């Protein structure tokens, strides 16, 4: 399917996510109800409300639903297309009143994202991409940085893997943590970061939208072996990942070839 044919789906997604962002902002108050679920993961009433709104707005497509805040439906595994949703990526930041949380939504086709929107409501940043159509931030085209050198590169990621890279290249610029993993990768797509890392145990909903943004901005989001992340598998969990421009990505994969998370 060409980018022009995906445009109506992209518009539907973009409008739904903007509306969801406005709803989420109404929950940024001291009496926000929140609790923990399995593996000590936080969830709030805002996560649930945003998930419900997005599901209602995107229901007309008839595609199955894979969301952090919804019961998994095994029927998605046989589907050609599936929505992959994180109602609030960075729930801890949201609960704490920090600004770096996002709403992440992507349409995945045969394991790879074809339309994506990532919205940071506090800063009013709307990232958008459709396959073959490039990536934008608030409708302005964005690109990853192209240099191959690690010296002076701006990097964000888990402490253990950052320390491994620093041992080889101490001139890296380590930036403050971005609490939304999707936003961390989107910063690479826009060129605000040169490298972003995920240490392992991320999920489809953390990654799918940002993955398309990075690729459509000219970069790569890959495994340590250089492969693409595949979505809508039975277990939607991923190992360590690197997002960067292609040249830096090759350098990093070689540097981290023998690294494994603790």
C-alpha positions, 0 to 999 in steps of 0.5 A: 500500500502506497503512502497516499493510500495510508493517508486516511488511516493516518489522519484518523490516527492523528486526530484520535491521539490528539483527542486522547492527549487532551483527555490525559491532561485533564487527569494531571491533578494531585488526586489522580488514582493510580495503582500497580499491576504485575511486576510492579508496573504503575497504571493510572485512571488516565491510562484506562480512560485514554485506552478506552477513548482510542479504542472507540475512535479507531474501532471503525477500522475493525482491526484487532487491539494490542495495548498495554492496558487491555487484555490480550486477544489471541485473535490478533496473531492471525490478523494482517493488521493490528493496532499497537497502543500505549495509552500513556508511555511513561506512566511513572513520569505522568503520575509524578507530574513530569512532562516527558510522557507520551501517547503512542499508537501505531498500525502494524501490518505483517509484523512492521509498523505502517502508520504511527503517531506519538504525542507529548501533550505537555510540550504539544509535540506531535510526531507522525509517520506513514510508511514511505511518507517520511516523518514529521514533528508538528507537520515539519519534516524531521531527520536523524543525524548522519555522522558515524563518529561516537565522539561528542554524540548525544546519547540516552539509555540505561546506565549499564549499557551507557557505561559500556559505551563510555568505556570505549568512547569517553567523549560521548555526551550523556543526556538526562533520562527521557522517561518515555522510551518511545519519546527517547527514540523519537528524539533520535528521529528528530535529530535532538539525540544521536543515539538512544538505547533500550536495555531489554524487556520493552514491549510492542506498545513501547516501540512500534510507533517510535520504530516507524518514526526513526526509519522514516526519518532516515535512521534505524532501530535495530537489535544488537545483531542488526535485525528489525524489531518484529511486532505482533508476535505471541510474546510482544517482548524485545531485547536490547535495541539501538536507534541511530542514523545508519552509520552510527548504528553500524559502529555501535552494533560492532562495539556492543557485539558481545554485550549482554544485559545483566 
